Amino acid sequence: MCVCDNKNVGSAVPLKNSDGEFHGGSRQMFLDLEMLRSDKWSAEMTVTAIAEEDRKYSTLVLHAKINYCPMCGRRLSLEDAGRRENAAN
């Protein structure tokens, strides 16, 4: 079972997080990576980076639409988007 399984549709799935020092050890960086499948026809990766220096924080958030699972390579839009309206009925 992979993070792209249909049971995860509608929820964000954390893929990776990390932290560490940089710039000679005077700064900390925190990174989070998650995948969100809001429905069967779309998926999005979100990367959140937080840098800390002297208790001051800078945050950067990036969103990217994806078509394939980053873990297993499966195509995520398995359903034809043209049938989206029919699925609601």
C-alpha positions as CSV (number, residue, x, y, z in Angstrom):
1,M,0.0,0.0,0.0
2,C,1.3,3.4,-1.0
3,V,0.6,7.0,0.1
4,C,-1.3,7.5,-3.2
5,D,-3.9,4.8,-2.3
6,N,-7.5,6.0,-2.8
7,K,-8.2,5.7,0.9
8,N,-6.1,8.9,1.3
9,V,-8.2,11.0,-1.0
10,G,-9.3,14.1,0.9
11,S,-6.5,14.2,3.4
12,A,-2.9,15.4,3.4
13,V,-0.3,12.7,3.8
14,P,3.1,13.6,5.3
15,L,5.9,12.2,3.2
16,K,9.1,13.6,4.8
17,N,10.3,16.1,7.3
18,S,13.7,17.1,8.3
19,D,15.6,19.7,10.3
20,G,19.2,20.7,10.6
21,E,21.7,23.5,11.0
22,F,23.2,25.5,8.2
23,H,25.3,28.7,7.7
24,G,28.0,27.6,10.1
25,G,25.5,26.3,12.6
26,S,24.1,29.7,13.4
27,R,20.7,28.9,11.7
28,Q,18.2,26.1,11.8
29,M,16.0,24.9,8.9
30,F,12.9,22.8,9.1
31,L,11.4,21.2,6.0
32,D,8.1,19.4,5.6
33,L,6.9,17.6,2.4
34,E,3.3,16.4,2.0
35,M,0.9,15.2,-0.7
36,L,-2.7,16.1,-0.9
37,R,-5.3,14.4,-3.1
38,S,-8.4,16.5,-2.8
39,D,-10.2,14.2,-5.2
40,K,-9.5,11.3,-7.6
41,W,-8.5,13.6,-10.4
42,S,-5.9,15.9,-8.9
43,A,-3.0,15.9,-6.5
44,E,-0.7,18.5,-5.1
45,M,2.7,18.5,-3.4
46,T,3.4,21.0,-0.7
47,V,6.8,21.9,0.6
48,T,7.1,24.1,3.7
49,A,10.5,25.5,4.7
50,I,11.0,27.4,8.0
51,A,14.3,29.1,8.7
52,E,15.1,30.3,12.2
53,E,17.9,32.7,13.2
54,D,18.0,34.4,16.6
55,R,14.3,33.4,17.3
56,K,13.2,35.1,14.1
57,Y,11.4,32.8,11.7
58,S,11.0,33.0,7.9
59,T,8.5,30.7,6.2
60,L,8.3,29.6,2.6
61,V,5.5,27.4,1.2
62,L,5.5,26.0,-2.3
63,H,2.6,24.2,-4.0
64,A,3.0,22.1,-7.1
65,K,0.3,20.1,-9.0
66,I,1.5,16.5,-9.7
67,N,0.2,13.7,-12.0
68,Y,2.3,10.9,-10.6
69,C,3.0,9.5,-7.1
70,P,6.4,10.6,-5.9
71,M,6.8,7.3,-4.0
72,C,5.7,4.6,-6.5
73,G,5.3,6.4,-9.9
74,R,1.6,5.5,-10.3
75,R,-0.4,7.9,-12.4
76,L,-2.8,9.6,-10.0
77,S,-5.5,10.7,-12.4
78,L,-6.8,7.2,-12.9
79,E,-10.4,8.4,-13.5
80,D,-11.2,10.3,-16.7
81,A,-11.7,13.9,-15.6
82,G,-14.5,14.2,-18.1
83,R,-16.5,11.7,-16.0
84,R,-16.1,13.8,-12.9
85,E,-19.7,15.1,-13.0
86,N,-21.0,11.5,-13.4
87,A,-19.1,10.4,-10.3
88,A,-21.0,13.0,-8.1
89,N,-24.3,11.4,-9.0
